[in-house]
Amino acid sequence: MLTVQYSGNMKSLFTKEHRNQLQQIHQNIYEKKGEGSDFLGWVDAPSKTNEELVNQLIETAETIRKQSQVLIVIGIGGSYLGARAVIEAMNPYFQKNDVEVLFAGHQVSGAYLKELIEYIDDKDVSLNVISKSGTTTEPAMAFRFLQKYMEERYGDEASSRIFATTDAEKGALLKVAEEKGYKRFVVPDDIGGRYSVFTPVGLLPIAVAGYDIKTLLAGAKDAEKELEETLLEDNPAIQYATIRHSMYEDGLTNEVFASFEPKLHYIQEWWKQLFGESEGKDGKGIFPVSVTYTTDLHSLGQYIQDGKRNLFETFLMVDQVDEDLNLISSETDEDQLNYIAGLSLHEFNEVAYKGTSEAHLSGGVPQVTIRLPKIDEYNIGYLLYFYMLTCAYSGYLLGVNPFDQPGVEAYKTNIFKLLKKPGY
Ligand SMILES: O=P(O)(O)OC[C@H]1O[C@H](O)[C@H](O)[C@@H](O)[C@@H]1O
């Protein structure tokens, strides 16, 4: 189990009244009651995902791996970030996997799509187009270009190289997939995009990248069970949600997710969508931001140390790393680093964490530290489930529905009006 440490007094947060409230929330989540309960399908998704589906996903991933050097995943938001978060956390920095997973439809850039098509032109390609609604503009636009490219390049064979992940019964993408005969996977009705990483939305691209989705699900499944059974005060998800809520009540409305591990960048991006869309509504919510240290100690560190005191900081620390280097000693010691010769870079980061957290704390930034044993499929599965559960507790503590996102419609409507979309 991962652990949560707090710079304040955690025990004092669990008053009788608060315990009762948490107990109720805990029960509602696991019994799938309460506001937004139609979207609580993710709660037992890890334990309920049947083996047949997992095997089917693994077989499809094998087919894709055999026929492709590149898989392009088309999607945005929750139909994109979960897969990318896991893949980028696991991927080596420089060495390319046998099958490269690339993304499209997560932004709008002609240059990006043009260069992507040039890049794949001498490689074998498959597509996985993912959209629950099937009507999201950015992936739909990207799919238009890439579908045409695939049809021109592969002719009839294109339909066996395009895989669609859609709603079970509705949406434009579902219709296209059926007409063209694409192999299709389903995003369950009761699971919203940002909670869908343990469904085919996340699992298929992750398996194609060469990572073990059974172990990822095993980590999530253990999290599901342990976090359901662990008592309130000892339960890391409840601890984290409670601490966040108490910070918020103290006027700290920005949470800085800090990591010393560059590979966790897209987990931070996934986390921002998860918490931002779940909590930011009805004029409430903590604004989620992220930093990677030590890089950002040389940029945003100044603000965190000395700027407006409306933030708290959550470190995600990784205990064990697979690869490391010890600092070499130098005969001349011109750079005066010999005093740390022999220290590993991971050890340096642990010291940097300690120094940074003490400095920021003395500057008035309270802290939470989440400790993950290591970066592998099992622990990432555990971590992502832990965040989703924390987010549900947190949203309910705040008094909002953590599973809708009505606010994202306003800008979309404006864009459609400006573009004179029929009906707007
Ligand atoms: O899967 P889709 O229906 O294409 O949705 C993709 C994303 O776009 C929307 O605008 C929402 O804000 C997100 O919550 C969602 O994950």
The ligand as a Gaussian input file, in Angstrom:
#p B3LYP/6-31G(d) Opt

LIG

0 1
 O      -14.554000      10.597000     -24.889000
 P      -15.108000      11.887000     -25.368000
 O      -16.614000      11.889000     -25.370000
 O      -14.551000      12.258000     -26.734000
 O      -14.688000      13.010000     -24.379000
 C      -13.386000      13.482000     -24.223000
 C      -13.291000      14.593000     -23.188000
 O      -13.898000      15.753000     -23.682000
 C      -14.845000      16.498000     -22.958000
 O      -14.898000      17.790000     -23.417000
 C      -14.777000      16.443000     -21.446000
 O      -14.461000      17.664000     -20.842000
 C      -13.882000      15.376000     -20.906000
 O      -14.358000      14.992000     -19.643000
 C      -13.801000      14.184000     -21.820000
 O      -12.940000      13.222000     -21.248000

